[in-house]
Amino acid sequence: MGQKKLVRFAELETFSNVLQYPVAMPGTWSGFFGNKNPLVLELACGKGEYSIGLAQIYPNKNFIGIDQKGNRLWVGAKKATQLGLKNVAFLRIQIDRITEFFATEEVDEMWITFPDPQLRISKSKKRLTHPKFLRLYYQFLVPGGKIHLKTDSPDLYQFTKKVIDMYGCTLHKDMDDVYAEPGVSKDLQIKTHYEMLDIAGSKKVHYLCFSMPEFLPSKEMDAVLQQFLKDEAGVD
């Protein structure tokens, strides 16, 4: 590990707006922020640009950027501190362990911004909008809590639309080309480091906003979804 990373990891330990694999957190986030404002998560937040941007737009909401990479979180936490933002924090955990850190109906909303689309069918269960993850979010989201996906991957965009349809989710907003839409809201104008890289090379940004049904279909439906992906790709 490089010296720069070592310095950053050491400094992370001193940041009051960063928690690394904390214990006994479920149900305590209102106390952490010192208010009962709505709690919003950003998954795979990277350098925290979106969490910070949202915190600036919505001062009456609390935001938590979540990522496993401490080096990236350092960038966001440092900037939030410099800006004096008190309504944004960062949580260093593995996302598949997310239910260990939030209580039932403790989270009001979620953003998934430019996650790894995990394009190989064999890795589809790692997509953050896969039903495997929706079942985790279901455990702590308020009923009807909105999930926002912003991505430059047409594959992840179409996959998520299929999941929304198959699993009975409610689609609130579908934008195939965000910046081609007139009067784009401020929260969709925030650009992350990864968005500006245009890794997918599509020159388009897709956006979906949806909420989960009262009851999610059982895991048996996942096999149907997996077979659909194989059929669509022409894989036996």
N, C-alpha and C positions, 0 to 999 in steps of 0.2 A: 504493500500500500504506500502511495506517495506521501511525502511530507505534508503537502497541502491538504490532503484528505485527513491525515492524522490531526492536524491543527483544527480543521473544521469539526471533526467528530468530538474533539475535546471541548470545543466551544459550544457545541449543541447541548452538552450536559449543563451548561450555565444559562441557557435560554429559558425564560419563564413561559414562553409560548410554544414550547416543544415538549411532548411527552413521548418517551420511548418504551414501548411495551409496558405501560403502567398497570398496576394491579388495582382491583376494587373500584373501577371507574363507572360501571353501569349505574345509571340513575343519579350521577353526581355532576353532570356537565353544567347544569344551571348554576351550581355552586362554584364550579371552576370559573365560569364567565361572570358570576356575580349578578345574574339576572335570569329571567324566565323567557327570554326572547326565543323565537323559533330557531331550531338547530338544523343546519344544512351541512352535508358532507360533500367533499369532492374526492373521488377515488382516483388513484394513480395520478396525484396532483403534480408530480415532477417538481419543478422549481417554484410552484405555488402562484403562478401568475393569475390563474383564474380565481383561486380563493381570495387573493388580495383584491382583485378587481371587483369581485362580488361584494366583499366586505366594504369597499368604498361606496358602491352603489346603494347597498342596503345596510345602513348603520344600525337598524333595529332588528337585525338578524345576527346570529352567531354562526361562524363558519369554521369547519375543521378540514384541512387538507391532509389527505392520507396517502402515504407512500412508504415503501420499504427502504428506499435509498436515502440514507442520511446525508450524503453529500449534496443531493438535490434539495432536500428539505432545508438545509442550512441556508441556501440562497433565499428561499421564500421567507423563512423565519427572520433572517437578517433584515430583509427589506421591510417586512411588516413592523419590525421594531423601529427602524429608521423613520417610518411613516407615522409611528405612534398609534397604530391600529390595535384596539383592545378587543375587537370582536372577531378576531381570526387567530386560530392556533393550528398547530401541526402535530399529527400523530404518526409516529413511525411504527408500523406493524405490517404483517403480511395480511393482505385483504381476505384471504380465505379463513382468517381467524377473527374477522371483524365482529362477530356476534359476542365475543368475549368482552367487548368494550362499551356496549350500548344496551340499555334496558328496553323492554317492550314499549313501543310507541314513544320512544325518546327522541327520534329523529323525524323531522318534518319534510325533508326534501333532500334529493341527491343529484349531484352532477357527475357525469363520467365524460371527461374531456380528452379526446385524442389518445385513448388507450391503445395498447398493442392489439391490433385486430386478430392476431393469432390465425393467420390465413389457412394454415394446413387443417384439413378436416379432422385429423387425428388429435389436434389441439383445440378443437372448438369448445370444449368444456372449460377452457381457460379464458374464454371471452367474457368480459365483465357483464354482458347482458344475457349470458346463457342462463337457462332456468336453474342450474346449479347455484348460481350466485343470487338469482332472484329469490330463491328460498331463504337465503341468508338475510337479504334485505327485508324480507317479509317479517322477520322476527323482531325488527326494531323500528320500522317505518310506521308512522301513524296511518290509519286506514285512509286510502285515497292519496297518500303522499306521492308527490310527483318525482319521477326519475327523468333527468335530462341527459341525452346523449348528443355530443357534438364530435363529429369525426370526419376525416377526409377519406376514409376507406369506404368505397361503395359496397364492398363485400360485407363489412360489419353493419353498415346501414341497412342493407337488404336482409341480412340475417336477423337483425333486431326486429324489423318489420314482420318477419315470419314468426318470430317468437311472440310478439304482441298479438298477432292474429290467432296462433295456435293455442295460446295459454289464456285467452279471454281477457287480456289487458285492455284498458281504455286508452285509446290514442287521443291525446289532446292537441298535438301539433306535429306536422310533418312538413319539413322543408328540404327539398332535394338540393337546393343551391342557395344557401343562406344569404350570401351577399348580392344575389340577383333579386332578392325580395325588397320591395320598397319599405322604408321606415323600419328597418331592423332595430329591435330593442337594444338598449345599452348592454344588457347582460350577454347578448349574442355577439357583440362587437369586440369583446375581450379576445385578444390573441395570445396564445401561448408560444413558447419557443418551438414546440413540435409542430404547431399549425403553420408557422412561418417557414418551416423546412419543406412543407408539402411533400412528405415522404411518399405518399400514394401517387403523386404525380398527376392527380386528377384535375387540379386547378379549381376544385369545387369543395365546399364544406357542407356536410349534411347535418341535419338536426332533427331529433325526435324528442317529444315529451309525452310520457305515458304514466299511467298508474296501474297497479296490480289489482286483480279482482279480489273479492272478499275471500275466496278460497282458490288457491293455485291447484291446477291439475296435479295428479300424482306423478311420481318419477317414471311410470310406465310410458308417459307421453314423450319422454326424452328419447326413447328408442325410435319413435316415429319421426322425431325431429332429425335424429342422426341419419336415418335412412333417407329422408328427404334431401339432406346435404349430399349424400353419396349419389343419389339418383341425379341430382342437379349437376354434379361434377362428372357424371358418367363413370363412377367408381363402383366396382363390385363389392 
